[in-house]
Amino acid sequence: MCGIVGYVGQNNAVPVVIQGLQRLEYRGYDSCGIAMMNSEGLNLEKVTGKVMELQGLLAQKKNSTSLAIGHTRWATHGPPTFDNAHPHVSQDGKIALVHNGIIENYKVLRDELENDGYQFRSETDTEVIVGLISKCYHGNLEHAVREALSYVVGAYGLAIVHADEPEKIVCTRKGAPLILAMGENEYFVASDVAAILHYSKDVIYLDNEEIGVLTPEGIETYSVADEPVVKKIHKITFNLEEIEKGGYEHFMLKEIFSQPQTIYDAMRGRLLPEEGNAHLGGIEHMIGSILHADQRYFTACGTSWHAGLIGEMMFEQFARLPCEVEYASEFRYREPLVDAKSIVFAISQSGETADTLAAIQEAKNRDATVLGICNVVGSSIARETEAGVYVHAGPEIGVASTKAFTSQVTVLSLLTLKLARLMGMSESDGLEIADAMQRLPENVEWVLKQADQIAEIAKLYADASNFLYLGRGVNFPVALEGALKLKEISYIHAEGYPAAEMKHGPIALIDKSMPIVAIAPQDKTYDKILSNIEEVKARHGRVIALATRGDERIKDIADHVLYVPPALSFTAPILNVIPLQLLSYYVAVERGCNVDQPRNLAKSVTVE
Ligand code: M6R
């Protein structure tokens, strides 16, 4: 959620940290700051607003240092003010700290520290950690950090410096992401690989409560029990270009247009078109357990939850395997019927979503087998799950998820195909599905060619206050996803509904100012959806229909028609969601919204 970057090495740390923070702005962005070590001690600069403003401030002052830690904040405790911005500094001015996460028992800790005479400057939960470390400090920062954190309940990724140990950054994490990285005689800490990719591709993933100590001599890591541990160095496989806009106006647009490739990447080496089957290396050894489980669950949040809904429908329709989909945030607290005979799939783009991590823990506590469907390699969810499948969408920077969603659905389709064949799906049906999946990238290309037409339609509807999205079967989750995309980036209220449910309530809302997006492919519910569209038209609603290429009939009743190629219900959600992504994108652009960094949202929600 918040972003952390730290540097120690031979070069000037300031531009490294600033560039890193800029790359992290998509994670959290209401204020930012940097703590720099110099011969006189700590030097602190903070601003409310963008990293660009901090950069300007630092340029005026010509700061230079070989050690610094920086932060971009997404406010949780206290509004985005100067005092609440990180880094937070101890009362004696010697310790500076940046934090991502939430300290749940901060109130109790704050009261205790205040009783001891400690004076707080901010309203944040974070500042109690600084106070505690200050209290526990007796000449060794990592020891003080370990002792201080033994009093803390909550989630954290932390980078801490002390003026008496000016060549050291101490880092630790619990339930929030943090990586360490090494270059040539320079070392980094960051909450996301994107921050340091320009300098290093060799990273260490800290496990919960492990401590990393960065100095100009290298990185040392220690276990929870304070024993030295040798950590594996992982090679990052994606490139800098993948986290840059590459000529597109926004990351979101670039990511929408990359879907022919990302969908292909999700299938590569996994789809077996000649056999009408699929092979998913990461969970091949779990297929028997999935088939024979007593219960199967998908758990996730937001867009990933919508992918789970599609997964559920496909599992049940094609593999005839019952399954449930749960919001991760609800799963944890509703005493789920999960035991050792249950399989729980956690779906997540970032692999760092706190609610999903908590749901995984709940499932594990109940002895279930938990599998991951994740995008970010090496993320917490990828490491907390027994086995899993990466969706290989590459870094997704736009806050509104697009390519990760279609890659998740692609992986769920492959898994369904595999299970369905084992459950008796005929070879000819398998071949037909595999062929349709193989043609997805070219069909997505075809859909993307309609971007200009969608941009024109968006202009006509950009001033609407409400939208209703209607779909049936696998297209109901697509309607939900279309509505979520619009809400997130254009701030227009939008709801997704099963089309036939409209007459049971939402029809009351329809008048000439209410645009309806009706997903109306030529499948078994086509005639019913046409009737729903007629019901809308009879009440003067305006209809944007998503229809199968060649459908002329729908032109007579809808105000606008967007076409997608003919599709099986297996591949329909992927094709149908793309025009809806584009529609929300162009509406948001038309309204002058910050598409990649919508207000109040962060890319990965690492607090519960
Ligand atoms: O990283 P995750 O997939 O676990 O994130 C889950 C949701 O926070 C995420 O999908 C969110 O709803 C996005 N902003 C959707 O565009």
Boltz pocket constraint, residues with backbone or C-beta under 6 A from the ligand:
constraints:
  - pocket:
      binder: B
      contacts: [[A, 301], [A, 302], [A, 303], [A, 304], [A, 305], [A, 347], [A, 348], [A, 349], [A, 350], [A, 351], [A, 352], [A, 353], [A, 356], [A, 399], [A, 400], [A, 401], [A, 402], [A, 488], [A, 601], [A, 602], [A, 603], [A, 604], [A, 605]]
      max_distance: 6.0
